[in-house]
Amino acid sequence: MSFMSPPPQGFGCDALPPDDTVRWVPSRKAAVLKAIESGAISIESACRRWRLSVEEIELWQRAMAKAGPPGLRVTRVQIYRPLFEKDDEKVNSS
């Protein structure tokens, strides 16, 4: 497993990141989210394949819903995390 796996050739919405991905750029996160949304892969399978937690993928989903692709940048997630967690608290308290 390499630290910085390059994206596969033709990387786009139809290609998924390599199984050994450890560097999650927004385009890779978006590709995984698109695959989950389309039903091509389940959240559970994605978690096993890329060694992610369900919570991490759910955070990506909320970031994408609230801020679009720019929300998938790590610096944006750190900034927006309190907003996403507040939304969760509202849902859980209802």
Secondary structure as UniProt FT lines:
FT   TURN            9..10
FT   TURN            13..14
FT   TURN            19..20
FT   HELIX           26..38
FT   HELIX           43..50
FT   HELIX           54..67
FT   HELIX           69..72
FT   HELIX           74..93
//
